[in-house]
Amino acid sequence: MRPGGALDVVQLAAGVVLAGAVLALWRKDLRALISVLSLQGAALATLAGVLAAHDGDVGLGVVAGVVLVAKGLVIPGLLARVVRADPGSRETAPLVNVPASLVTAAVLVVLSYLVAGRLTALFPDPLTRLAPLGLATVLVGFFVLVTRRKAVSQIVGLLLIDNGLALTAFLLTAGVPLLVELGASLDVLLVVVVLQVLATTMRARFGHVDLDQLRELHD
Amino acid sequence: MTGALATLGAASPSLWARIGTSVLQVVAVVVGGPLLLGLMAKIRARAEGRMGPPITQGLSDLRKLVRKEAIRAEHTSAVAALAPLVLVASAAVAAAVTPLLTTRPVVAGGADVFVVVYLLLMGSVALALGGLDAGTAFGGMGASRAMTIGAISEPALLVGILALAVQARTSNLPGIVAASLAHPGWLASPQRLLALVALVVVVIAETGRIPVDNPSTHLELTMIHEAMVLEQAGPDLALVTLGESMRLALLLGLLANLFFPWGVDASGSGLVLLAALAVLAAKTAALAGMIALVEVSTAKLRLFRVPELLAGGFVLAVVAVTTGLVTR
């Protein structure tokens, strides 16, 4: 891809995805996490759309639309419904406190650059050079997944991983096949629906959605 | 550095023109600082449904304070007398060398990121020492709080600007602005986005605005900056207030020009400078307006939560530098 307007948009969108991952570690308010996800979804859709327009690839254009609807609107909307049922819910006591997890995020970003540097060296190109941003998003997503206690923030971690994978795929392969992207999006959508059911049941039975407190078996 | 400066073109202004430009920059910061504070107070008041003081209130306050009798607390040493002077002088020197109106201010070669950030740090340290000097409980408390926050925000400021320095391949501030003027495509790069978020947080902390410090409170549990200057009165207080507002104008101007360098004059001559002044005023007023609107809608953080906010800014700055190093 030649340097120019299209590449600027792609770079900016990739930056938004990584900034969103760091913001997700930073903010404790679950509603803020959801708007971060929605922003990431919109950035990914923009990235795919620009790539599609640049290459004249209709399939990729459809993928961009699917990403916008699934990751930008439907999934954040479903999560917002879960949070709305439990107002004022915050990630109060993550296993690792916020400053420490932010420092860990910085280390993870550096690590992903070191690792992905070998990969991008195989085919130096302005697009592949951005791939470490996707890998860093995946790693930060894993970190959110293992250190947060609330069901909603764990699903946010999972969705961060998914967004990071999608970003890496768009940057390295200039788009996944339509069928694969559809399958992946539906999978994630299904996970979110299952989580919504789980969270509703948990709140009905135990009065909270703190996964860490589910230690004992009940009849 | 020389490479970036050499690309500015053949029309090199004379030494006197450059000195004049730098003086104009200092005057702009001295007059603009209180006006920006007034604008922010006005926007906050309007958003809360009040009329608010006129925008020139800051200048009137300064005039009133200067006319008052010079009086110092008992048992204060020369530190209390020097601190306001050092604060204003360091801000004035920083204003003279940073690329606010032109990319060729006087001694442009010396206007390194580190020099400017440490000039600002010198002002904060002087202010904290002045707060400690009277030996009262509030002064010491305010100074200790300000230094705690400064210890995290100053490195974040440095690292955030370094993310741009990596891209421009020079740590010279005028060089960075000149290079970003020459490459409009850089403005949308990921490291700039990350660094912008980081620096906005840092500027809010450095200027003592709401999520970090509330400039209009005198409640002992929360005040930071006000606690340091409780013992100051008359012309001393005028200098401290002026120095603080100059820092605000300087940081906002630097932020605006680093990330949105349009309108910064590369040649440094006559009428173009006036246009640059108007553009700078518009950019800083827009930034100040946005900060004021954020202030209306957010609550002040507890003091112990502030390091969390600043750690976020610092990490974003580190991520920005790493991104810049890899994707350049």
Interface residues (C-beta under 8 A of the other chain):
Chain A: P3 G4 L7 D8 V9 Q11 L12 A14 G15 V16 L18 A19 V22 W26 V98 P99 L102 V103 A105 A106 V109 V110 Y113 G117 R129 L130 P132 L133 A136
Chain B: G185 A188 S189 P190 Q191 R192 L193 L194 V197 P307 E308 A311 G312 F314 V315 L316 V318 V319 T322 T323 L325 V326 T327
